[in-house]
Amino acid sequence: MHPPHSNMFKPENKKKYYIKMNGKTYGPTTLEKLKKMASEGKLQPWDKVSDSWPPKEWFEPSSIPDLNEIFNKATEVQLDGVANRVVNNSLGNERLLVSCKTCGARISKNAAKCPQCGEDTESSSTKIIMLGFVGLITLAVMISIGNKVLKEQDYREREQIQRDYNNAKEKETKDFIKKLNSEMNNP
């Protein structure tokens, strides 16, 4: 990051600036318009500005004292979607940035919609996590049902074994009684 260039960026109404955002160059524009863009979150600390055409050197907007004040006062910077870029603002806060899949604007990872195009910003990783969570719940339910079925099957098998045992004992007892009766009747 370049140190503030207070001599280079004097707040003159006639001075023209050029902006480089998302790989595109815009301008010329005035300092007042840059201030307005910064206040509205359209100009971000990671964008680049130049005061010459063609640009000889690009600087961060915070290099301009009037813009630096706006960035320093910001408590919430509109951040975007999926670039997974961490930005430290002047308050020392770290925010995860992502790019809008539709327009490419940078927005907060927590934003529900892109402030530029209005597209939902739910990232694919969030969808994957949600699908994984649903899958785990489904798996848990299936295991629970499977265990219940196995317990019922085990119970039925135990009942059958008990019936078979009881039948065998009953037959053995009947055979014994028969044999005993036969021995008593035929001494």
MOGIVEN-V384494 format. One record per residue. N is the residue number from 1. SS is DSSP state (H for helix, E for strand, - for the rest). PHI is phi in whole degrees, -180 to 180 (999 if undefined). OMEGA is omega in whole degrees, -180 to 180 (none if undefined). Layout:
n & ss & phi & omega
N & SS & PHI & OMEGA
N & SS & PHI & OMEGA
This chain:
n & ss & phi & omega
1 & - & 999 & 180
2 & - & -81 & 176
3 & - & -68 & 180
4 & - & -55 & -179
5 & - & -106 & -174
6 & - & -64 & 178
7 & - & -73 & -176
8 & - & -72 & -175
9 & - & -111 & 177
10 & - & -76 & -179
11 & - & -72 & 177
12 & - & -104 & -179
13 & - & -64 & -175
14 & - & -91 & -178
15 & - & -69 & -179
16 & - & -108 & -180
17 & E & -124 & 176
18 & E & -122 & -175
19 & E & -119 & 174
20 & E & -118 & -180
21 & E & -132 & 177
22 & - & 51 & 177
23 & - & 80 & -180
24 & E & -115 & 180
25 & E & -106 & -180
26 & E & -126 & 175
27 & E & 136 & 4
28 & E & -77 & 177
29 & E & -147 & -177
30 & - & -101 & 177
31 & H & -62 & 180
32 & H & -61 & 179
33 & H & -69 & 176
34 & H & -62 & 178
35 & H & -60 & -179
36 & H & -64 & 179
37 & H & -62 & 179
38 & H & -66 & 180
39 & H & -64 & -178
40 & - & -85 & -180
41 & - & 83 & 179
42 & - & -82 & 175
43 & - & -106 & -175
44 & - & -109 & -178
45 & - & -59 & -178
46 & - & -89 & 175
47 & - & -69 & -178
48 & E & -122 & 176
49 & E & -133 & 176
50 & E & -145 & 178
51 & - & -110 & 179
52 & - & -135 & 175
53 & - & -131 & -9
54 & - & -66 & -177
55 & - & -61 & 176
56 & - & -88 & -179
57 & - & -149 & 177
58 & - & -102 & 179
59 & E & -127 & 174
60 & E & -73 & -178
61 & H & -57 & -180
62 & H & -68 & 175
63 & H & -71 & 178
64 & - & -89 & -174
65 & H & -51 & -178
66 & H & -65 & 179
67 & H & -78 & 178
68 & H & -58 & 178
69 & H & -60 & -180
70 & H & -65 & -180
71 & H & -66 & 179
72 & H & -68 & -178
73 & H & -82 & -175
74 & - & -67 & 175
75 & - & -97 & 175
76 & - & -130 & 175
77 & - & -105 & 177
78 & - & -69 & -178
79 & - & -115 & -178
80 & - & -128 & -161
81 & - & -50 & -159
82 & - & -128 & 180
83 & - & -77 & -179
84 & - & 50 & -179
85 & E & -111 & -180
86 & E & -94 & -179
87 & E & -120 & 174
88 & E & -100 & 176
89 & - & -90 & -174
90 & - & -67 & 178
91 & - & -87 & 178
92 & - & 84 & 179
93 & - & -82 & 175
94 & E & -109 & 179
95 & E & -134 & 178
96 & E & -91 & -179
97 & E & -105 & 175
98 & E & -136 & 179
99 & E & -103 & 176
100 & - & -64 & -179
101 & - & -69 & -177
102 & - & -88 & -174
103 & - & -110 & 178
104 & - & 83 & -180
105 & - & -66 & 177
106 & E & -88 & -177
107 & E & -139 & 179
108 & E & -67 & 175
109 & - & -59 & -177
110 & - & -88 & -179
111 & - & -68 & 179
112 & - & -76 & -179
113 & E & -138 & 176
114 & - & -71 & -180
115 & - & -69 & -179
116 & - & -90 & -175
117 & - & -112 & 178
118 & - & 83 & -179
119 & - & -71 & 174
120 & E & -59 & -175
121 & - & -109 & -180
122 & - & -60 & -176
123 & - & -78 & 180
124 & H & -65 & 179
125 & H & -66 & 177
126 & H & -64 & 179
127 & H & -64 & 180
128 & H & -64 & 179
129 & H & -62 & -180
130 & H & -64 & 179
131 & H & -64 & 177
132 & H & -62 & 179
133 & H & -63 & 178
134 & H & -62 & 178
135 & H & -62 & 179
136 & H & -64 & 178
137 & H & -64 & 179
138 & H & -61 & 179
139 & H & -62 & 179
140 & H & -62 & 179
141 & H & -65 & -180
142 & H & -64 & 178
143 & H & -64 & 179
144 & H & -62 & 179
145 & H & -65 & 179
146 & H & -60 & 178
147 & H & -63 & 179
148 & H & -64 & 179
149 & H & -63 & 179
150 & H & -64 & 179
151 & H & -64 & 178
152 & H & -65 & 179
153 & H & -64 & 178
154 & H & -62 & 179
155 & H & -63 & 179
156 & H & -64 & 179
157 & H & -64 & 179
158 & H & -64 & 178
159 & H & -62 & -180
160 & H & -64 & 178
161 & H & -62 & 179
162 & H & -64 & 178
163 & H & -63 & 180
164 & H & -61 & 179
165 & H & -62 & 180
166 & H & -61 & 179
167 & H & -64 & 180
168 & H & -64 & 179
169 & H & -65 & -179
170 & H & -64 & 179
171 & H & -64 & 179
172 & H & -61 & 180
173 & H & -66 & 179
174 & H & -64 & 179
175 & H & -63 & 179
176 & H & -63 & 180
177 & H & -63 & 179
178 & H & -60 & -179
179 & H & -63 & 179
180 & H & -64 & 178
181 & H & -63 & -179
182 & H & -66 & 178
183 & H & -67 & 180
184 & H & -73 & -179
185 & H & -80 & 179
186 & - & -121 & -180
187 & - & -71 & none
